[in-house]
Amino acid sequence: MGRWVNIADPGDLIAVPKRLGDRFDVDHHDEAYLGLVDFHRFDGYLSSGLMAAAVAPYV
């Protein structure tokens, strides 16, 4: 069974639209400030408490 949690940085111009559930079947939306300039680095996502909460039930 899959689950889609969309976590987007509100300043990320590439992550448009931020609310993917308006177009796809997304289970949950969250916004997290992941970086000042480089929004797509793994360390930004992996250090996010929202990401930790999203993956915790599966690890």
Distance bins in CASP14 RR format, pairs under 12 A and 6 or more apart:
PFRMAT RR
TARGET T0000
AUTHOR 0000-0000-0000
RMODE 2
METHOD distances of the structure
MODEL  1
1 27 0 0 0 0 0 1 0 0 0 0 0
1 57 0 0 0 0 0 1 0 0 0 0 0
1 58 0 0 0 0 0 1 0 0 0 0 0
2 25 0 0 0 0 0 1 0 0 0 0 0
2 26 0 0 0 0 0 1 0 0 0 0 0
2 27 0 0 0 0 1 0 0 0 0 0 0
2 54 0 0 0 0 0 1 0 0 0 0 0
2 57 0 0 0 0 0 1 0 0 0 0 0
2 58 0 0 0 0 1 0 0 0 0 0 0
3 25 0 0 0 0 0 1 0 0 0 0 0
3 26 0 0 0 0 1 0 0 0 0 0 0
3 27 1 0 1 0 0 0 0 0 0 0 0
3 28 1 0 0 1 0 0 0 0 0 0 0
3 54 0 0 0 0 1 0 0 0 0 0 0
3 55 0 0 0 0 1 0 0 0 0 0 0
3 57 0 0 0 0 1 0 0 0 0 0 0
3 58 0 0 0 0 1 0 0 0 0 0 0
4 20 1 0 0 1 0 0 0 0 0 0 0
4 21 0 0 0 0 1 0 0 0 0 0 0
4 24 1 0 0 1 0 0 0 0 0 0 0
4 25 1 0 0 1 0 0 0 0 0 0 0
4 26 1 0 1 0 0 0 0 0 0 0 0
4 27 1 0 1 0 0 0 0 0 0 0 0
4 28 1 0 0 1 0 0 0 0 0 0 0
4 29 0 0 0 0 1 0 0 0 0 0 0
4 30 0 0 0 0 0 1 0 0 0 0 0
4 54 0 0 0 0 1 0 0 0 0 0 0
5 20 0 0 0 0 0 1 0 0 0 0 0
5 21 0 0 0 0 0 1 0 0 0 0 0
5 26 1 0 0 1 0 0 0 0 0 0 0
5 27 1 0 0 1 0 0 0 0 0 0 0
5 28 1 0 1 0 0 0 0 0 0 0 0
5 29 1 0 0 1 0 0 0 0 0 0 0
5 30 1 0 0 1 0 0 0 0 0 0 0
5 31 0 0 0 0 0 1 0 0 0 0 0
5 32 0 0 0 0 0 1 0 0 0 0 0
5 45 0 0 0 0 0 1 0 0 0 0 0
5 48 0 0 0 0 0 1 0 0 0 0 0
5 49 0 0 0 0 0 1 0 0 0 0 0
5 50 0 0 0 0 1 0 0 0 0 0 0
5 51 0 0 0 0 1 0 0 0 0 0 0
5 52 0 0 0 0 0 1 0 0 0 0 0
5 53 0 0 0 0 1 0 0 0 0 0 0
5 54 1 0 1 0 0 0 0 0 0 0 0
5 55 0 0 0 0 1 0 0 0 0 0 0
5 56 0 0 0 0 0 1 0 0 0 0 0
5 57 0 0 0 0 0 1 0 0 0 0 0
5 58 0 0 0 0 0 1 0 0 0 0 0
6 12 0 0 0 0 0 1 0 0 0 0 0
6 15 0 0 0 0 1 0 0 0 0 0 0
6 17 0 0 0 0 1 0 0 0 0 0 0
6 18 1 0 0 1 0 0 0 0 0 0 0
6 19 1 0 0 1 0 0 0 0 0 0 0
6 20 1 0 1 0 0 0 0 0 0 0 0
6 21 1 0 0 1 0 0 0 0 0 0 0
6 22 0 0 0 0 0 1 0 0 0 0 0
6 23 0 0 0 0 0 1 0 0 0 0 0
6 24 0 0 0 0 1 0 0 0 0 0 0
6 25 0 0 0 0 0 1 0 0 0 0 0
6 26 1 0 1 0 0 0 0 0 0 0 0
6 27 0 0 0 0 1 0 0 0 0 0 0
6 28 1 0 0 1 0 0 0 0 0 0 0
6 29 1 0 1 0 0 0 0 0 0 0 0
6 30 1 0 0 1 0 0 0 0 0 0 0
6 31 0 0 0 0 1 0 0 0 0 0 0
6 32 0 0 0 0 0 1 0 0 0 0 0
6 45 0 0 0 0 0 1 0 0 0 0 0
6 50 0 0 0 0 0 1 0 0 0 0 0
6 51 0 0 0 0 0 1 0 0 0 0 0
6 54 0 0 0 0 1 0 0 0 0 0 0
7 15 0 0 0 0 1 0 0 0 0 0 0
7 18 0 0 0 0 1 0 0 0 0 0 0
7 19 0 0 0 0 0 1 0 0 0 0 0
7 20 0 0 0 0 0 1 0 0 0 0 0
7 26 0 0 0 0 0 1 0 0 0 0 0
7 27 0 0 0 0 0 1 0 0 0 0 0
7 28 0 0 0 0 1 0 0 0 0 0 0
7 29 0 0 0 0 1 0 0 0 0 0 0
7 30 1 0 1 0 0 0 0 0 0 0 0
7 31 1 0 0 1 0 0 0 0 0 0 0
7 32 1 0 1 0 0 0 0 0 0 0 0
7 33 0 0 0 0 0 1 0 0 0 0 0
7 34 0 0 0 0 1 0 0 0 0 0 0
7 39 0 0 0 0 0 1 0 0 0 0 0
7 44 0 0 0 0 0 1 0 0 0 0 0
7 45 1 0 0 1 0 0 0 0 0 0 0
7 46 0 0 0 0 0 1 0 0 0 0 0
7 47 0 0 0 0 0 1 0 0 0 0 0
7 48 1 0 0 1 0 0 0 0 0 0 0
7 49 0 0 0 0 1 0 0 0 0 0 0
7 50 1 0 1 0 0 0 0 0 0 0 0
7 51 1 0 0 1 0 0 0 0 0 0 0
7 52 0 0 0 0 0 1 0 0 0 0 0
7 53 0 0 0 0 1 0 0 0 0 0 0
7 54 1 0 0 1 0 0 0 0 0 0 0
7 55 0 0 0 0 0 1 0 0 0 0 0
8 14 0 0 0 0 1 0 0 0 0 0 0
8 15 1 0 1 0 0 0 0 0 0 0 0
8 16 0 0 0 0 1 0 0 0 0 0 0
8 17 0 0 0 0 1 0 0 0 0 0 0
8 18 1 0 1 0 0 0 0 0 0 0 0
8 19 0 0 0 0 1 0 0 0 0 0 0
8 20 0 0 0 0 1 0 0 0 0 0 0
8 21 0 0 0 0 0 1 0 0 0 0 0
8 26 0 0 0 0 0 1 0 0 0 0 0
8 28 0 0 0 0 0 1 0 0 0 0 0
8 29 1 0 0 1 0 0 0 0 0 0 0
8 30 1 0 0 1 0 0 0 0 0 0 0
8 31 1 0 1 0 0 0 0 0 0 0 0
8 32 1 0 0 1 0 0 0 0 0 0 0
8 33 0 0 0 0 0 1 0 0 0 0 0
8 34 0 0 0 0 1 0 0 0 0 0 0
8 39 0 0 0 0 1 0 0 0 0 0 0
8 40 0 0 0 0 0 1 0 0 0 0 0
8 45 0 0 0 0 0 1 0 0 0 0 0
8 48 0 0 0 0 0 1 0 0 0 0 0
8 50 0 0 0 0 0 1 0 0 0 0 0
8 51 0 0 0 0 0 1 0 0 0 0 0
9 15 1 0 0 1 0 0 0 0 0 0 0
9 16 0 0 0 0 0 1 0 0 0 0 0
9 18 0 0 0 0 1 0 0 0 0 0 0
9 30 0 0 0 0 0 1 0 0 0 0 0
9 31 1 0 0 1 0 0 0 0 0 0 0
9 32 1 0 0 1 0 0 0 0 0 0 0
9 33 1 0 0 1 0 0 0 0 0 0 0
9 34 1 0 1 0 0 0 0 0 0 0 0
9 35 1 0 0 1 0 0 0 0 0 0 0
9 36 0 0 0 0 1 0 0 0 0 0 0
9 37 0 0 0 0 0 1 0 0 0 0 0
9 38 0 0 0 0 0 1 0 0 0 0 0
9 39 1 0 1 0 0 0 0 0 0 0 0
9 40 0 0 0 0 1 0 0 0 0 0 0
9 41 0 0 0 0 0 1 0 0 0 0 0
9 44 0 0 0 0 1 0 0 0 0 0 0
9 45 0 0 0 0 1 0 0 0 0 0 0
9 48 0 0 0 0 1 0 0 0 0 0 0
9 50 0 0 0 0 0 1 0 0 0 0 0
9 51 0 0 0 0 0 1 0 0 0 0 0
10 16 0 0 0 0 0 1 0 0 0 0 0
10 17 0 0 0 0 0 1 0 0 0 0 0
10 18 1 0 0 1 0 0 0 0 0 0 0
10 19 0 0 0 0 0 1 0 0 0 0 0
10 29 0 0 0 0 0 1 0 0 0 0 0
10 30 0 0 0 0 0 1 0 0 0 0 0
10 31 1 0 1 0 0 0 0 0 0 0 0
10 32 0 0 0 0 1 0 0 0 0 0 0
10 33 1 0 0 1 0 0 0 0 0 0 0
10 34 0 0 0 0 1 0 0 0 0 0 0
10 35 0 0 0 0 0 1 0 0 0 0 0
10 39 0 0 0 0 1 0 0 0 0 0 0
11 18 0 0 0 0 1 0 0 0 0 0 0
11 31 0 0 0 0 1 0 0 0 0 0 0
11 32 0 0 0 0 0 1 0 0 0 0 0
11 33 1 0 0 1 0 0 0 0 0 0 0
11 34 0 0 0 0 1 0 0 0 0 0 0
11 35 0 0 0 0 1 0 0 0 0 0 0
11 36 0 0 0 0 1 0 0 0 0 0 0
11 37 0 0 0 0 0 1 0 0 0 0 0
11 38 0 0 0 0 0 1 0 0 0 0 0
11 39 1 0 0 1 0 0 0 0 0 0 0
11 40 0 0 0 0 0 1 0 0 0 0 0
12 18 1 0 0 1 0 0 0 0 0 0 0
12 31 0 0 0 0 1 0 0 0 0 0 0
12 32 0 0 0 0 0 1 0 0 0 0 0
12 33 0 0 0 0 1 0 0 0 0 0 0
12 34 1 0 0 1 0 0 0 0 0 0 0
12 35 0 0 0 0 1 0 0 0 0 0 0
12 36 0 0 0 0 0 1 0 0 0 0 0
12 37 0 0 0 0 0 1 0 0 0 0 0
12 38 0 0 0 0 1 0 0 0 0 0 0
12 39 1 1 0 0 0 0 0 0 0 0 0
12 40 1 0 0 1 0 0 0 0 0 0 0
12 41 0 0 0 0 0 1 0 0 0 0 0
12 44 0 0 0 0 0 1 0 0 0 0 0
12 45 0 0 0 0 0 1 0 0 0 0 0
13 37 0 0 0 0 0 1 0 0 0 0 0
13 39 0 0 0 0 1 0 0 0 0 0 0
13 40 0 0 0 0 0 1 0 0 0 0 0
14 34 0 0 0 0 0 1 0 0 0 0 0
14 38 0 0 0 0 0 1 0 0 0 0 0
14 39 1 0 0 1 0 0 0 0 0 0 0
14 40 1 0 0 1 0 0 0 0 0 0 0
15 29 0 0 0 0 0 1 0 0 0 0 0
15 31 0 0 0 0 1 0 0 0 0 0 0
15 32 0 0 0 0 0 1 0 0 0 0 0
15 34 0 0 0 0 1 0 0 0 0 0 0
15 39 1 0 0 1 0 0 0 0 0 0 0
15 40 0 0 0 0 1 0 0 0 0 0 0
15 45 0 0 0 0 0 1 0 0 0 0 0
16 22 0 0 0 0 0 1 0 0 0 0 0
16 23 0 0 0 0 0 1 0 0 0 0 0
16 39 0 0 0 0 0 1 0 0 0 0 0
17 23 1 0 0 1 0 0 0 0 0 0 0
17 24 0 0 0 0 1 0 0 0 0 0 0
17 26 0 0 0 0 0 1 0 0 0 0 0
17 29 0 0 0 0 0 1 0 0 0 0 0
18 26 0 0 0 0 0 1 0 0 0 0 0
18 29 1 0 0 1 0 0 0 0 0 0 0
18 30 0 0 0 0 1 0 0 0 0 0 0
18 31 1 0 0 1 0 0 0 0 0 0 0
18 32 0 0 0 0 0 1 0 0 0 0 0
18 39 0 0 0 0 0 1 0 0 0 0 0
19 26 1 0 0 1 0 0 0 0 0 0 0
19 28 0 0 0 0 0 1 0 0 0 0 0
19 29 1 0 1 0 0 0 0 0 0 0 0
19 30 0 0 0 0 0 1 0 0 0 0 0
19 31 0 0 0 0 1 0 0 0 0 0 0
20 26 1 0 1 0 0 0 0 0 0 0 0
20 27 0 0 0 0 0 1 0 0 0 0 0
20 28 0 0 0 0 0 1 0 0 0 0 0
20 29 1 0 0 1 0 0 0 0 0 0 0
20 30 0 0 0 0 0 1 0 0 0 0 0
21 27 0 0 0 0 1 0 0 0 0 0 0
21 28 0 0 0 0 1 0 0 0 0 0 0
21 29 1 0 0 1 0 0 0 0 0 0 0
22 29 0 0 0 0 1 0 0 0 0 0 0
26 54 0 0 0 0 0 1 0 0 0 0 0
27 54 0 0 0 0 1 0 0 0 0 0 0
28 50 0 0 0 0 1 0 0 0 0 0 0
28 51 0 0 0 0 0 1 0 0 0 0 0
28 53 0 0 0 0 1 0 0 0 0 0 0
28 54 1 0 0 1 0 0 0 0 0 0 0
29 50 0 0 0 0 0 1 0 0 0 0 0
29 54 0 0 0 0 0 1 0 0 0 0 0
30 45 0 0 0 0 0 1 0 0 0 0 0
30 48 0 0 0 0 1 0 0 0 0 0 0
30 49 0 0 0 0 1 0 0 0 0 0 0
30 50 1 0 1 0 0 0 0 0 0 0 0
30 51 0 0 0 0 1 0 0 0 0 0 0
30 52 0 0 0 0 0 1 0 0 0 0 0
30 53 0 0 0 0 1 0 0 0 0 0 0
30 54 1 0 0 1 0 0 0 0 0 0 0
31 39 0 0 0 0 0 1 0 0 0 0 0
31 48 0 0 0 0 0 1 0 0 0 0 0
31 50 0 0 0 0 1 0 0 0 0 0 0
32 39 0 0 0 0 1 0 0 0 0 0 0
32 44 0 0 0 0 1 0 0 0 0 0 0
32 45 0 0 0 0 1 0 0 0 0 0 0
32 46 0 0 0 0 0 1 0 0 0 0 0
32 47 0 0 0 0 1 0 0 0 0 0 0
32 48 1 0 1 0 0 0 0 0 0 0 0
32 49 1 0 0 1 0 0 0 0 0 0 0
32 50 1 0 1 0 0 0 0 0 0 0 0
32 51 1 0 0 1 0 0 0 0 0 0 0
32 52 0 0 0 0 0 1 0 0 0 0 0
32 53 0 0 0 0 0 1 0 0 0 0 0
32 54 0 0 0 0 0 1 0 0 0 0 0
33 39 0 0 0 0 1 0 0 0 0 0 0
33 44 0 0 0 0 1 0 0 0 0 0 0
33 45 0 0 0 0 0 1 0 0 0 0 0
33 47 0 0 0 0 0 1 0 0 0 0 0
33 48 0 0 0 0 1 0 0 0 0 0 0
33 49 0 0 0 0 0 1 0 0 0 0 0
33 50 0 0 0 0 0 1 0 0 0 0 0
34 40 0 0 0 0 1 0 0 0 0 0 0
34 41 1 0 0 1 0 0 0 0 0 0 0
34 42 0 0 0 0 1 0 0 0 0 0 0
34 43 0 0 0 0 1 0 0 0 0 0 0
34 44 1 0 1 0 0 0 0 0 0 0 0
34 45 1 0 0 1 0 0 0 0 0 0 0
34 46 0 0 0 0 1 0 0 0 0 0 0
34 47 0 0 0 0 1 0 0 0 0 0 0
34 48 1 0 0 1 0 0 0 0 0 0 0
34 49 0 0 0 0 0 1 0 0 0 0 0
34 50 0 0 0 0 1 0 0 0 0 0 0
34 51 0 0 0 0 1 0 0 0 0 0 0
35 41 1 0 0 1 0 0 0 0 0 0 0
35 42 0 0 0 0 0 1 0 0 0 0 0
35 43 0 0 0 0 1 0 0 0 0 0 0
35 44 1 0 0 1 0 0 0 0 0 0 0
35 45 0 0 0 0 1 0 0 0 0 0 0
35 47 0 0 0 0 1 0 0 0 0 0 0
35 48 0 0 0 0 1 0 0 0 0 0 0
36 44 0 0 0 0 0 1 0 0 0 0 0
37 44 0 0 0 0 0 1 0 0 0 0 0
38 44 0 0 0 0 1 0 0 0 0 0 0
38 45 0 0 0 0 0 1 0 0 0 0 0
39 45 0 0 0 0 1 0 0 0 0 0 0
39 48 0 0 0 0 0 1 0 0 0 0 0
41 47 0 0 0 0 1 0 0 0 0 0 0
41 48 0 0 0 0 0 1 0 0 0 0 0
42 48 0 0 0 0 0 1 0 0 0 0 0
42 51 0 0 0 0 0 1 0 0 0 0 0
43 51 0 0 0 0 0 1 0 0 0 0 0
44 50 0 0 0 0 0 1 0 0 0 0 0
44 51 0 0 0 0 1 0 0 0 0 0 0
44 52 0 0 0 0 0 1 0 0 0 0 0
45 51 1 0 1 0 0 0 0 0 0 0 0
45 52 0 0 0 0 1 0 0 0 0 0 0
45 54 0 0 0 0 1 0 0 0 0 0 0
45 55 0 0 0 0 0 1 0 0 0 0 0
46 52 0 0 0 0 1 0 0 0 0 0 0
46 54 0 0 0 0 0 1 0 0 0 0 0
46 55 0 0 0 0 1 0 0 0 0 0 0
48 54 0 0 0 0 1 0 0 0 0 0 0
48 55 0 0 0 0 0 1 0 0 0 0 0
49 55 0 0 0 0 1 0 0 0 0 0 0
49 56 0 0 0 0 1 0 0 0 0 0 0
50 56 0 0 0 0 0 1 0 0 0 0 0
51 58 0 0 0 0 0 1 0 0 0 0 0
51 59 0 0 0 0 0 1 0 0 0 0 0
52 58 0 0 0 0 0 1 0 0 0 0 0
52 59 0 0 0 0 1 0 0 0 0 0 0
53 59 0 0 0 0 0 1 0 0 0 0 0
END
